[in-house]
Amino acid sequence: MGILFAAGGLVVLAGAIALWWRWLRGRQARWRTELAGSIPINSKFWRTAAAQTGDLLYVAIGDSAAQGIGASRPDHSYVGVLAKYLRARLTAADDPRTLRVVNLAISGATVKLAVHSELPQLAGLAPDLLTVCIGANDMANWDERRFERDIRTLFEALPEHAIVADLPSFYVLPAEKNVLVANRILRAEAADAVSPWCRCTP
């Protein structure tokens, strides 16, 4: 009798796991669809923002985290949150200046893609504030030497007042181990090239 109860319990458990797995796969499919659908919306949002005028200029270099992919709205990305904070500070100080935001970030960008596609656009701008949060997508095909070479190329082209962010934790191996290495490289290469550090949590 005990064996039958145990077998029955295993059958129920297996069924529950199967249902949970089917639900999870359905949710993941919906998430992927929503994320894919948000990319053109976010890109349009930031193109519209860049077309506006402003006395001060904030430029962002980065990937989907800067674009706000996965956030409830594009302006809920860290770029949008920081821009809102800066505008509030200007208002609180009775400073009449306005802020223009140019988000050069590309969803899925690696450091190499930022060098080839984002830096050329930065060359024609003179940002009062520049944030750089890039490198998370390099974890998918990690190559330490390539990362170090590409990040050095990127940093050499940045103005001295650029603010560079650490990469976020992935909480899983081997990506987490690679992030630790990448952050050591980031800090070493930025030591003489750019100024203060900020923590980026997409």
C-alpha positions as CSV (number, residue, x, y, z in Angstrom):
1,M,0.0,0.0,0.0
2,G,2.8,2.4,0.9
3,I,4.5,1.7,-2.5
4,L,1.2,2.6,-4.3
5,F,0.9,5.8,-2.3
6,A,4.5,6.7,-3.1
7,A,4.0,5.9,-6.8
8,G,0.8,8.0,-6.9
9,G,2.6,10.9,-5.3
10,L,5.3,10.7,-7.9
11,V,2.8,10.7,-10.7
12,V,1.0,13.8,-9.2
13,L,4.4,15.6,-8.7
14,A,5.5,14.8,-12.3
15,G,2.2,16.1,-13.6
16,A,2.5,19.3,-11.5
17,I,6.1,19.8,-12.8
18,A,4.9,19.3,-16.4
19,L,2.1,21.8,-16.0
20,W,4.4,24.3,-14.3
21,W,7.0,23.8,-17.2
22,R,4.3,24.4,-19.8
23,W,3.1,27.6,-18.0
24,L,6.7,28.8,-17.7
25,R,7.4,28.2,-21.4
26,G,4.2,30.1,-22.3
27,R,5.2,33.0,-20.1
28,Q,8.7,33.1,-21.6
29,A,7.2,33.1,-25.1
30,R,5.0,36.1,-24.1
31,W,7.9,37.9,-22.6
32,R,10.0,37.4,-25.7
33,T,7.1,38.7,-27.8
34,E,6.6,41.8,-25.6
35,L,10.3,42.5,-25.5
36,A,10.6,42.2,-29.3
37,G,7.6,44.5,-29.7
38,S,9.0,47.1,-27.4
39,I,12.2,47.6,-29.3
40,P,10.8,49.8,-32.1
41,I,8.6,51.7,-29.5
42,N,11.7,52.4,-27.3
43,S,13.8,53.4,-30.3
44,K,11.1,55.8,-31.5
45,F,10.8,57.3,-28.0
46,W,14.5,58.1,-27.8
47,R,14.6,59.4,-31.4
48,T,11.9,61.8,-30.5
49,A,13.7,62.9,-27.3
50,A,16.9,63.5,-29.3
51,A,15.1,65.7,-31.7
52,Q,14.2,68.1,-28.9
53,T,16.3,71.1,-27.9
54,G,17.9,71.7,-24.6
55,D,20.5,73.9,-22.9
56,L,22.2,70.9,-21.3
57,L,23.0,67.7,-23.1
58,Y,22.9,64.2,-21.5
59,V,24.2,61.4,-23.8
60,A,24.1,57.7,-23.0
61,I,26.1,54.9,-24.5
62,G,24.9,51.4,-23.8
63,D,22.6,48.5,-24.6
64,S,19.0,47.4,-23.9
65,A,19.2,48.5,-20.3
66,A,19.7,52.1,-21.4
67,Q,17.0,51.8,-24.0
68,G,14.6,50.5,-21.3
69,I,13.8,47.2,-22.9
70,G,11.8,45.3,-20.3
71,A,10.8,48.4,-18.4
72,S,7.2,49.4,-18.2
73,R,8.0,52.5,-20.3
74,P,11.1,53.7,-22.1
75,D,11.6,56.6,-19.7
76,H,11.7,54.1,-16.9
77,S,15.1,52.9,-18.0
78,Y,18.0,54.2,-15.9
79,V,18.6,56.9,-18.6
80,G,15.0,58.1,-18.2
81,V,15.2,58.0,-14.4
82,L,18.4,60.0,-14.4
83,A,17.1,62.5,-16.8
84,K,14.0,63.0,-14.7
85,Y,16.2,63.5,-11.6
86,L,18.3,66.1,-13.3
87,R,15.3,68.0,-14.5
88,A,13.9,68.0,-11.0
89,R,17.2,69.3,-9.6
90,L,17.2,72.1,-12.2
91,T,13.6,73.0,-11.2
92,A,14.4,72.9,-7.5
93,A,17.3,75.2,-8.0
94,D,15.2,77.7,-10.1
95,D,17.6,77.0,-12.9
96,P,15.8,77.9,-16.2
97,R,18.0,75.6,-18.3
98,T,16.4,72.6,-20.1
99,L,17.8,69.2,-20.6
100,R,18.1,67.3,-23.9
101,V,18.7,63.6,-23.9
102,V,20.4,61.7,-26.7
103,N,20.3,57.9,-26.1
104,L,22.8,56.3,-28.4
105,A,22.2,52.8,-26.9
106,I,21.5,49.9,-29.1
107,S,19.6,46.9,-27.8
108,G,21.8,43.8,-27.8
109,A,25.0,45.9,-28.2
110,T,28.4,44.5,-27.3
111,V,31.3,46.8,-26.6
112,K,32.5,46.3,-30.2
113,L,29.2,47.3,-31.6
114,A,29.2,50.4,-29.3
115,V,32.6,51.3,-30.7
116,H,31.5,50.9,-34.3
117,S,28.0,52.3,-34.1
118,E,27.6,54.5,-31.1
119,L,31.0,56.3,-30.9
120,P,30.7,57.8,-34.4
121,Q,27.5,59.5,-33.3
122,L,29.1,60.7,-30.1
123,A,31.8,62.5,-32.1
124,G,29.4,65.2,-33.2
125,L,28.1,65.9,-29.8
126,A,29.4,67.8,-26.7
127,P,27.6,66.2,-23.8
128,D,27.5,67.9,-20.4
129,L,26.9,64.4,-19.0
130,L,27.8,61.1,-20.5
131,T,27.0,57.7,-19.0
132,V,28.4,54.5,-20.3
133,C,26.9,51.1,-19.3
134,I,28.0,48.4,-21.8
135,G,29.4,44.9,-21.8
136,A,26.6,42.7,-20.4
137,N,26.0,41.3,-23.9
138,D,29.7,40.3,-24.2
139,M,29.0,37.6,-21.6
140,A,27.1,35.5,-24.1
141,N,30.3,34.9,-26.1
142,W,33.0,35.8,-23.6
143,D,36.5,36.5,-24.8
144,E,38.6,38.3,-22.2
145,R,41.2,39.5,-24.6
146,R,38.7,40.8,-27.1
147,F,36.7,42.5,-24.3
148,E,39.8,44.2,-22.9
149,R,40.8,45.4,-26.4
150,D,37.4,46.7,-27.3
151,I,36.8,48.5,-23.9
152,R,40.2,50.2,-24.2
153,T,39.2,51.4,-27.7
154,L,36.0,52.7,-26.3
155,F,37.4,54.5,-23.3
156,E,40.2,56.1,-25.4
157,A,37.4,57.9,-27.3
158,L,35.4,59.1,-24.3
159,P,35.7,62.6,-22.8
160,E,37.3,62.7,-19.4
161,H,34.1,63.5,-17.6
162,A,32.3,60.3,-18.8
163,I,30.7,58.2,-16.0
164,V,31.3,54.5,-16.5
165,A,29.2,51.8,-14.8
166,D,30.1,48.4,-13.5
167,L,28.4,45.4,-15.1
168,P,25.5,44.0,-13.2
169,S,25.6,40.6,-11.4
170,F,24.3,37.6,-13.4
171,Y,24.0,35.4,-10.3
172,V,24.8,32.3,-12.3
173,L,28.0,30.6,-13.4
174,P,30.0,31.0,-15.6
175,A,28.6,34.4,-16.5
176,E,29.0,35.6,-12.9
177,K,32.7,34.7,-12.9
178,N,33.2,36.4,-16.3
179,V,31.5,39.6,-15.0
180,L,34.0,39.7,-12.1
181,V,36.8,39.6,-14.7
182,A,35.1,42.1,-16.9
183,N,34.6,44.6,-14.1
184,R,38.3,44.3,-13.1
185,I,39.1,45.1,-16.7
186,L,36.7,48.0,-16.8
187,R,38.2,49.6,-13.7
188,A,41.7,49.1,-14.8
189,E,41.1,50.6,-18.2
190,A,39.0,53.5,-16.9
191,A,41.4,54.4,-14.1
192,D,43.3,56.9,-16.3
193,A,40.7,57.5,-18.9
194,V,37.4,58.5,-17.3
195,S,36.3,60.0,-14.0
196,P,33.9,58.8,-11.3
197,W,32.2,55.4,-11.2
198,C,28.6,54.6,-10.8
199,R,26.8,51.4,-10.2
200,C,24.4,50.4,-13.0
201,T,21.5,48.1,-12.1
202,P,19.3,47.5,-15.2
